[in-house]
Amino acid sequence: MNVILGISAYYHDSAAVLLIDGEIVAAAQEERFTRKKHDSAFPKNSVISILKEAGLKGSDVSYVAFYEKPFIKFERLLETYHEFAPRGIQSFLKAIPDWIREKIYMKRILKDELSGLGICARIIFPEHHLSHAASAFYPSCFEKAAILTVDGVGESATTTISLGNMGKITLLRELKFPHSLGLLYSAFTYYCGFRVNSGEYKLMGLAPYGYLSERTLRYISLIKETLVDIRTDGSFLLNMEYFDFATGLKMTNNRKWEKLFDLSSRLPEAELSQEYMDLAYAIQQITEEILLKLVATSRQITGCENLVMAGGVALNCVANGKIQKSGLFKNYFVQPAAGDAGGAIGAALVVWHIFLQKSRIIKTPDAMSGAYLGPSFSDKDVDNLIRNIGANAERIDDKFLFEKVAALLNSGAIVGWFQGRMEFGPRALGNRSILADPRSLEMQKRLNMKIKFRESFRPFAPSVLEEDVAKYFDLDVPSPYMLMVAKIKPENRLTISNDYGQLPYREKLNYPRSELQAVIHVDFSARIHTVTQYANSRYYALLRSFKDLTGCGVLLNTSFNVRGEPIVCTPEEAYVCFMSTGMDYLVLGNSLFCKRDQPKENIRQLKIELYD
């Protein structure tokens, strides 16, 4: 038995994955255990969890794969400071001591951490973008595919096009730092007042509030003429006079940007004006343009009809929808953990297929097991929670559970839904989800204010029975990992006024526009999650029950967490979130908890036990 442990750590979204004889059997992100969002620390808790899930000990591990090469990254760092000198002296003085003290000794640090877990296996270091490429290609169901990876930066590459052919990956094209689509998008994320490496999805959600106006066209023109030189093949050059990320302590040269756009950088939490919405719209349009050119080049130089993608930019599901709609490729797969967490999967697969030269066994629809790769909890775990805190719950057999919860959702209740193995990656796919009726006109506002405690402009996603997706949306392919955006069909829209596009964002947000109002964004789009019985039989059964009751095969699905916290991992965390928010009901396995029946005096003590 060959056991390979893949690790991603020390930048953001650290994670661990376990391969047994080439099969992905478990994976988890460290943030879910430490409760520190985007935790970058060595994923000790994740390693412990996935070994436990597989019934293995540390001594059973044959190889460890780390997702990038630290020495090459350090070399790129030194070259960058040398190239831009004397700029960046503050950043140099801050970064280099940390590298000299720790990061260039990564192998020793990893060995020390692993030995504490009883792991003494050989450590192998694939390159960052090879890890991304492997994470997308090897789990796909394609014998041969074009591979496009796009992110901020690895060692030095920011974008790669490769060809995957059974067990082999061949690099064909490469774009290097500082010319990075991921960092370009992050620069606009920063300038619009959101946190880099976590707020990019907020910028994507803000973009539809912008619209094609004289100002937006001016922004697009200024970006193309001054900030980024886009070539026909999708390669591009950034004008580094306007960016500080290479050697500075911030993303942009704010003085130059303010003069260029006649707009100052937005402070975090400041009021959102139409200018920032239009700026978000502009950079989203340019990002899509670059990606579509890269996709076209990938098709041209590989001749493949299949495309796979990974890297943080592959989480831009609006662009993914445009790529799918373009018809440039017949088939399309995006790694559900496309960011650095998924690099742990790719690194492990590189060891299996390239270092050990083991052949691929292709699985349909893919080898990711629906992304349900995290820990699970038994009825006994739930019973212990109930007993320890004196909670009140009703145990309901499957035969009646799905009908009962469907009826509660139909009545307007918001339900926390906690089942089976935790998802790996940024999306909740029906095992750690908060659910509601998508037909409610008030549900989006209620969820953002009373449950998620987050910005009002942010949309929610629909989970839809796969067989019904074409009934509601302009989409004719599955979207099992919530990584594709499509428009709702005209017949499911309500009549809107001629000036709808120019309405202030709060009016536009609350404007009745669809029969599925709570999951349809202001531009009539939705980030779609298709559900099958094969992938998630319990969630599918709930959707079927809701459809049988209401005629609607769609539910609102959002991640089981509040703003600033990771998705819940354990029943205890789910219960605390349930009791601390405006959720009405909680379902842990087959146990149904009603908010009004719970002993509120115990919630403070449970919080202390979990987070102290």
N, C-alpha and C positions, 0 to 999 in steps of 0.2 A: 504493500500500500504506500503510495506517494502522497504525502500531505504537504501542501504548499501554503504558507501564510503570506498574504499580500498586505503591505502597509503603506498608507499615505499619512504624512505627518509633518509638523513643524512649519507649515505655512498657513493654511486654513482648512477646515473641514477634514480633520484627521479621521481615518477609518481603518478597519481591518477586514480582511476577507479570507475565507478558508476554501481551498480546493482539495478535493480528495480524488485522486486518479483523474484529474482534469475536470471534474464536475464542481460547479459552484454550489456549495452546500450551506454556507452561512456568510453573512456580511452585516456589519453594523458601524455606525458613526459614533465617535467618542462623545459628541455633544449630547446624545440621548441619555448617557449615563452620568456625566458630570453636571448636566443642566446648564452648561455654558455654550451659548449659541456660537456655532462655527469654531468650536474648540480646536486648537492646533496642536495640543500636547500629544506626546506619545500615546497611542490608543490602548492603554493597558486594560481598561475596562472592556473595551470592544474585543480584545484578544481573549480575555477570560470568558466572555459571553459566548463567542463563536466556538471556542473549544468545548465549552459545556454543552452547547447545542448539538455538537457532533459526537459527544461522549468521548472526547480525547483528552490527553494530557499534553503538556508542553513538550515532553520528551518524544512524542509521536511525530512532531513536525520534522519534515525532511529538508525543506528549503524555506528561506525567508526572502521575499522580493520587496525591495523598497522602490517607490514609484519614480525616482529620478536619480540623476548623478550629481551629488553635491559639489564635487571638485570642478566639474565643467561649469556649473552655475557660479561658483566663486570666481572662476577665470573670467566669465562674462562680466561679472560685477566689477572686477579690477579694470578690464578693458574699457568699460563704460565710463568709469570715473576718470581714467586717463584721457579718453577722447574728449570729454566735456570740461576738463580742468581749465581754469580754476573754479568753474561753477561746481556746486555740490559739495563744498568742503564740510558743511554742517552735516549733511547726510552721510558723507564718508566717515567722519569722526564718530557718528552714531552707529553705523552699520558694521564697519570693519572689525572693531574690537569684539563684537558679538560673534562674528564669523571665526575670528582667530581663536576665541575662547571655546567655542562650541561646534559650530556647524561644519568646519573642515574636518573635525574629528567624528563625523557622523557614524562611521562604522563602529568606532569604539562605544559611542553613546548608545547605539542600537544594541550592540552586544550586551552592554550592562543592563539595559532595560529588559531585553529578552531573557537573559540568564536569571533575572528575578522571577520570571514566569516558568523557569525550568526548560527554556528553549536554547539549545546549543547548536542550531543548524547553520549551514553556510548561508551567507547573505549575498544576494545578487542585486545589482543596481541597473535596471533598464533605463533608457532615456525617457524623459517626461512625456514627450509626444508619441513615442512608441507605446508607452503605457496607455495613453488615451486611445491610440489607434487599435491596439489589441483589445481594449475594453469594448470597443464598438464592433469590431469585425468578428472575433472569435465567438461571442455569444449569439451572433446573428445566425439566421438560417440560410445564408448564402455561401455557396462554394467559392464564389468569386465576386469581389465588389470593389468599387472605388471607396477610399477612406478619406474623409475630410475632417481634420482636427483644427479647431480654432479656439484660442483662449487668450489670457493675458500674456504670459510668457512661461516657458519651461526653463531649460538651461539657457538656450539662446533662441530657439524657434518659437514663433508665435502662431504660425499657421503651417500645416503640412497637407500635401496630397500624396496618398500612397495607393498601392494596389495590393489587395489581399487576395491570395489564391490558395485555398485549402489551409495548409499550416504556415504559409510564407507571407510576410509583409515586406513590400519593396517600396522604399521612399522614392518619390518622383519629383516633387517640388517642395520648396521650403521658403518661408518668409521669416526673417530674423528680427530680433529686438533692435531698436525700439519701435519698429513699425508693427503695431499690434492693434487688431480690431477690438479685442477684448479691453485693452487699456484705453482706446479711443472712447468706447462706450462707457467705461468707468469714469473717464474724465468728465463726460456730460452728466453722469450720475452724481458725481461730486459737485459740479457746478450748480446743479438743480437742487442741492441741499440734502442728498441722500448719502448713506454710508457706502463707501467703496467695498466691494466683495460681498455685500449683502443687500444693497439697495437697488441693484440693476433691474430686478424684476419689478420694483416700484416704478422705475423710469419707463419700463415697457408698458405697465398698466396705466401710466399717466398719458402716454403718447396719444391714445384715441381721443382725449379731450382737446387736443390740437386739431386743426383742420387746414385745408389747403387755402391759404389766404396770401395776400401780398407780403405780409410779414414772414410767414412760413417759407414762402418761395425765396425771400431775401436771406433767411437763415440757411437754407439749403445751398444757395449760391455762395454765401460767405464761407461755409464749411468746405465746399469743394474747391473754391478758388484760393483759400488761405490756409486751411488746416490739413487737408488730405488730398493728395494727388492720386486719383484712382485710374488704374490702367485697365485695358479691355479684358485682360485675363483674370481680373480680380485682385491682383497684387496692387500695392499702394505704398506711398511714402507719406509719413507724417512730417509736418513742419515743426521741428522740435523747439523752435523759438517760442512756441505757444504752449509747450508742455513742460512740466517740472518733474514728472514721475521718474525720469531716467536717473537723476542725481539729486532731486529735491525732496522736500518733506511733504509736498502736496502734489495733486495731480496736474494742476493747470497754472499757467502764468496769469493770475487773475487780472493784473493790470492790462495786459494785452487783450484778454478775452472781453473785459468790460468795454474797452475801446472798440473792439471788433463788432460786438453784438449790441452795443449801447444798452447793456444790461449787466447789473452787478450780480455776483454769485449769491445764491439764495442761502440764507441761514437755515440750519436744520429746524424743523417745526414752524418756520415762518409761514405766513399765509401764501397759498399758491395763487399766482396771477396767471393770466392767459399767456403771457410771454414765455413762462417756463413750460407750459403745456405745449406751446408751439415749438419750442426748442426741443422738447422730448420727441415730438412728432417728426421733426426734421432729422434728428440723428437716427431714429428708428427707420426712416425711409432710406437713409444712406447706408445703414447697416444691412438692410435687405438687398439693396443694390449690389453691394460688395459681395455678399454671400451668394447671390444668384449668379454673379460672374464667376466666382470660385467653383460653384456647382457645375456651371457650363464647361469650365476648363477641366474639371474632374472627369466629366463625361467624354470630352474630346480626347484627352491623353490616355485614358484607360480603356475606352470602348466598351465599358461595362454597362449593363442595364440596372445594376443594383448599387445603391449608395448607402454607406453607414457613416454616422457622425458622432463625435465626442468633443470634449473641451467645454469650458464654461459657456461659450457663446452658443453652443448647441442647445442650451436651455432656453434660448429665445424662441418660444413656441409660436410667436406671431410670424417670425421669419420661417420657421419650420413649415408652417401652413402654406406660406407662399412657395416654398421649395417644392412641396408635394403637389401643389396646384399647377406648378410650371410644366410638369410632364417631362422634365429633362431626364428623369430616371423612372423606370417602370416600378421599382420597388425601393423601399426606404426604411431604414432602421436607425433610431437614435438611442444610444446607451442611456437608460433611465437615470443613472447617477453620472451624468455627463461631466460634472466638475471634478475637482481634485479628489473627492472621496472615491469616485469610480476609478481613479488611477490605481488604487489598490487591487482592483479586479484585474485590470490590464497587466499590471506588473506580474501578478501571479500567473496569468495566462501566457505571458512572454516566457517565463521559466519553463512552463509545461510544453509549449509548442515549439519554441525556438531554441532554448538552451538544452532541454531534454529531447527535443525533436520527436515529440509524441504526436500521433495523428489526431485529426479532429473527428469528433462524432457530432454531426449536425443534428440539432433538435428543432422541432417545429412547435410553436411559432418562433421561439428563441430559447436560449439557455438560461434566462434570468429568473425563471420560476415566478413570473409576475412581479418581481422585485420583493416578494415576501420572503426575506432572507434573514430577518432579525429574530430576537427571542420571542417565545410564546409563553403564556401563563395558563395554568390549569384551573379547573373548578376549585381545587383545594386552595390555590393561591387567593382566589376571590373569596372563598369561605373564611380564610384567615383574616382578610381585610375586614369583612363584615363583623366577625367576632371581636377583633382587636379594637375597633372604634365604635362598636355598637350601632353600626349602620342598619338600615332597614331595606330589605330587597325581596323581590318576588322571583322565585325560580320558575321559569316557563319552558316547557318542552319546545323543540324546534317547530313542531306541528302548529303551534299557536303563537310562537314568539314573533315571527315575521309579520303575521296578520295584525298582531297587537301593535307593533312598532309602526307599521304602515298607517294604521288608524290614528295613532298619536301624531305622526307627521302630517296627515291630512287635516287634523284639527288645528294645526298651526304650531305644534310643539317643536322645540329645538332639541335634538337628541345627540348625545355623545355615544359613539359606536366604536367599541373596543373588542376586537376579535383576533384570534390566531396570531401569526407571526408578524412582527413589526416590519414595515416597509423599509427598504434601503434606497436612499436618495432623497431629494427634497420634497417629493409629492406624497400626500396621503391618498391611498388607493383603495380605501374601504375597510381597512383594518385598524387604523388610528384616525378616525374621521369624525367630524361634527356634521350632522345631516339636518336638512330642512326641506320644506316644500318650495320648489322653484317657482311656483305660480303666484306666490304672494308678492304684492306690490311693495310691501314694507319690509320684507325679509332681509334684503341686502343692507339697508340702513340699520335695522335691528341687530343684525349679526356684527357689523363693524363697531357699533357703539356699545352693545351690551355683552358681547361674547369675546370678540377678538381685541377690542380696545385699540383699534388701529385707524389709519387715515380713511376718511369717508369715501375717497375716490376709488378705492381698490375693489376689483370685481371678485366674484366667486365663480367656481367651476361647476359644470354639470357632469354628473355620472349618468350614463345612458346605456340601456340595454343595447348590445352591439347590433342586434337585428333591427333596432329601431332608429339607429343613428341617422340614416338617410331620410327618415320621415321628418326629422326636425332640422337637420343641418346640411349644409352644402359640403358633404364629406362622404366619400365612397370607399374609404379604407378604415381599418381599425385604428384606434388611438389608445392603446391599453395603458400607456404610462403618462397620460395627461401632458403630452409634449407637442400637441398640435392645436392650432387655433383655426376655426372655420366660422363662416357666417351662418346665422340662422336663416332658414328659407323664407322667402317673402310671404308665403301663406301663414307663417307663424308670427308675423309681425303685426303690430297695430298701426293705424294710420297716424302719421306725424305731420306737424306743420312745416311749411316751406322754410321757415327760419330756424328749424331745429339745430342745424349744424353750427349756427352762430350764437346759440343760447349760452349764458353763463354756466360754468361747469356744474354748480349745485342744481340749477334748474334742469340741465340736461340729465344729470344723474337720476333725478326723481321723476323724469318724464315717462309716462306709460308708453312702452314701445314694443312689448312682446307678451305673448301668452306665458312665456317663461322668464318673466321680468327679473327675477332675482339672480339669474345666471347669465344674462345677456348684457354685454358691455355696451357703452354708449354708441359704439360704431356697429352694433348688431353682431358682434363676434362673441365667441365663447372658447375657452380652453377646455377641450373635450376629453373626457375619460370614458372609453367604451368598456363595458363589463360583460364577461362571458361566464357561463357556469364552470367551464374548465379552469379558468384562472382563479376565480373566487366564488365558490358555490354558495356561501352564506350571504354575501353581499348581493349576488345575483338573485337569490331567493327573496331578499327584502325588496329589491327593485321590482321583481315580478309581482309580489304581493301589493306593492303600491300601485302598479299598473292595473292589476285586477280590480282594485278598489276605486281608482280614480280615472282610469283610461290613459294615464300619463306614465310613460316608461322612463322618467327622468327624476333624479334627486339632486338637490344642491349638496355639494361635498366640499368641505374645507378641512384643512389639517387640524388635528386635535391639539391645539395649543393657543396661547394668547400672544400678543405682540411682544417680541423680545425674548421669547422662550423657545427652546426646541420642541418638536412634537413629543408628546408623552410616550413613555416606554412601558411603565409598569401600571398595574391596577391602582396602586396608591396615588400615583401622579395623575391618573385619569380622574380619580375621585376628587382630589384637591382642585383640579381645574373645573370640574363640574360644579363643585360647591362654591367656587370663587367667582363664577361668572353667571350670566343669565340663562344658562342651559336649564331646560325643564326636566329632562330625563337622561339617565345614563344606562347603557347596556354593556355589561362586562360578561362576555360569553353568553350564558343563558340567564343571567341575573339582571333584573330590571329594577333600577333605583328611581324613585320619584322624589324630586327636590323637596316638596313640602313634608315628606315623611322622614327627613333626615335629622339627626341630632346635631344641630349647628354648633353646640358648645365644644364638640370634639375636633372641629376642622382646624382650629388654631394649633392644637397640639400635634395633629398629623403634619401640618406644614412645618413645624419646628423639627420634627423627626426626619422629614425628607430633606430639608434644605439647610439645617444647622451644620 
